[in-house]
């Protein structure tokens, strides 16, 4: 999945205030979290500016560790809250998705009513979304992404993140429907008609707005005819004709019914 991230305005504004600060006493780009980022006491401005510099230089893991240090060394500073969210963002950019989710959830547990809570929920959703694999693999992550995106949409329907969450939800639903279709066709190839029909019905009932719905109705027609229940096949073909009258799938379903169950 290609990354598309909306960064919270408040965090960017806070970062820009410190962009001109000198980053003193820092290690190189290959520094590891837990080495020279943890045990050197620094004032909050220097530490936050150092983290921001590493982030700007795409040294994301080091940036995340430094943002974590802002909170650890200066927990009561106004910068601590911003650093929590910037740490989550840095981990996301480093593709450390579990760490980013943990940081985002920690922010929400401490600041549930903060104005940037919507962004934290959105970032959690993106972390799941970026891990979605192809349709031949297990789709647990896709389901987690769908649930997290739905949380953004439900909690913050008027936020700047809601529209992107809605778009991504449509893409995830299409992806999940594709997985059901792939399994259904697998069962069809092995003449496991009941198993295939259950998969295609899942698409028709749960993912009816996706691009896979017309084919699912056609495959359902095929499966029912193979099972010897032409009345059910007729119902599936009728739904296909009512909703997709000009599609190639309906033409194929019509021809199939004429060939195998013309009297139904």
N, C-alpha and C positions, 0 to 999 in steps of 0.2 A: 504494500500500500504506500502511496506517496504521502509524505507528511504535509499537512496543511494545518498550521497552528495559529490561533489568534491569541496574542499575548495581552494580558490585562494592562490597561492604560495606566492604572495607578502604579503598577510595578515598574513599567518602563519609565515613567516620570521620576520615580524614586531612584532608579538606576542612573538616569542622566544627570541627576544632581551631583553624583559622585564620580562622574566619568573623567573629570580632570584631576582627581586625587592621585598622588603617587602611590605605587604599589611597592612597598619596601620590604626587604627581607624574605622574598619568596623564592621557591624552588623553580626549576625549569618545567617545560611542558610535559616531561615524562614522569613527573612526580606522582606518587601514588597516594590515594586517600589513606590517612592513618600514619603518614610519615611526617614531613615538615609542615603539614597543614594544620596539625592539631596542638602541638605543645608550645608554640611560640605565642606569648601574649601580645596582642596588638590592640590599638584603639579601634573603635567600631568603624570609623570612617576609612581608615587604612585597610582594614580587613574586608569591608564590603567592596571597596574600590578594587582590591586585589581579585576578589571573586568575579566582579564584573569584567575586569580585564581578561581573565582566563576564559570567561564565557564568550566575550567578543572575539577571542583568538581561537575559538572552537575547541578549547581544551576542557571539554564538558565535565569529565569525571573530577578533575582537580577543582573546577569551579563549584561543583556540587559540594565537595568536601569543605571548601572555604565558606560557602554560604551556611553550611551546617555549623561551622565554627563561629560565625557571627552570633547565632542563637546560643551556642554553648558558652561562649565567653561573655556575651552581653544579653542575657535572657530578658532583661527588663527594658532594653532599648527599643524605641519605635522601629528600628531597623530589623529587629529579630523576626517580627511577623512577615515582613517583606522577604527576608532571607529564606524563610521556610518555603515560600512559594517559588522563589527563584531556584532553590535547591531541587524542588520537584521538576521544574522546567529543565534544569541542566541535566538531570538524570534521564529525562525523556529524550533530550537531544543526543545523549550518549547511548541511547537504545538500552538503557538499564531500566526496563519497564517496571519490574517488580519494585525496585527502589523508588521510582517516581510515584507509583501508586501508594506505597507506604508513606512517603513524604506528604502527598496530597491529603491522604486520609488523616494523618496526624494534624495537619493544618486545620482540617474541618473539625476534628475533635476538640481542638483548643479554641478555634474561632468560628463556630458554626454560623454566627450571624454576620460575619464580616462581609463587606461589599465585594470582596474577591472570592467569596465562596462559590459563586457560579463558575468561575474559572477553574477552581480546584476540582469541581465535579466534571467539568468539561475535559480537564487534563487526564483524569482517571479514565474517562471514556476513550480518549485518544490512545492511551497506553494499551488498552485492550484492542482497539481498532487496528493499530499498527501490527499487531501480532496475528491477525487473521491469515490463515494459510489457504492453500488451494482447496477445491471441493473434494479432493480425494483423501483428505485427512480429517481427523476428528474435529468437530466444530464447537467444542466447549467454549473456546475463546470467542468465537463469533456470537454465541449466546450471551456471554458476559459483556461483550461490546454493545450488543443490542440493549441489554438491560441498563447499562451505564449511560448510553446515549438517551434512552428513554427517561432516565432520572433527570438529566439536564433539561430535556424538553418539558417534563412535568413540573419541576421545581421553578424553572426560570423561563417561561414561555416567551417573555418579551425581551430577554437578554440578547446581546450580540452573538451569543453562541448557539442560540436555539435553532436558527435557520441551518447552520452547518450540521448540527446534530440531526435535524430532520433529514437532510440530504444523505448523511452517512447511514442513518437507520434504513432508508430505502435500499441503499447499496448492500447493507448487511442482510436484509430480508431476501434480496435477490440471490445473494451468496448462499444463504441457508436453503432456499428453495432449490438452487442448483445442486446442492448436496443430496437433497431428497430425490431429485430426478435421477441423479447418477446412481443411487442405490436402487431405485425402482427399475431402471433400465437393466441393471445387473440381474435383478430377480427375473425380469422378463426373459432375458437371454437363456435363463436356466428353467424356463417354463414354471416358475414359482408364482403363479398368477395371483393368489390371495395376498402373498407378501408384497408383490408389486402394486396391487391395487391400494393397499394401505398406505404406501408411500405417496402415490399420486393423489390420493384423497387428502393427505396431509398438506400437500401443496395447494390444492383447490380450496381447502377450508382455512388454512392459516396464512397462505401467501398468495391470495387471489389477485393482488394488485401488481405482482411481479411479472417479469417478462416470460416466466416459465409456465404461467397458468394455462395458456392455450394448448401447449404440448401436453401438459398434465391431463387435461380433459380428453385429449385424443388417446393418450396412453391408457387412460382409465377405460375408455370405450373398448380398446383392444383387449385389455385384461378381462373385462366383464364378458365379452364375446367368447374368449378362450375358456372362461369358467363355465360357460353355458347358461348365463343369465342375461339374455338379450334385452329384457326390460330395463335393467340397470344400465346397460350399454346405451340404450336409447335415451335415457335421462341425461347421461353424461354428454352425449352428442347434441342433445337439445340445448343444454346449457352452453355448450361451445358455440352452437349456431346463434344463440340469442346474444351472446356477448362478443363474439368474434366472427361475424357472418362472412366477412370478406377474406378471412385468413386461409392460408394453405392448409392449416391443421383441420379446419372445418371441412374443407373440400375432401380431404383424405378420410375424415370420419364419416362423411356422408357416403362416399364411395364404399367404405368398409361395411356400413350398415346395409346398403343396397345389395352388396354381394353376399353377406352372411346372414342377414336377418331382414329380408325385404318385406316380410308380412307383419313385422312388429310395428 
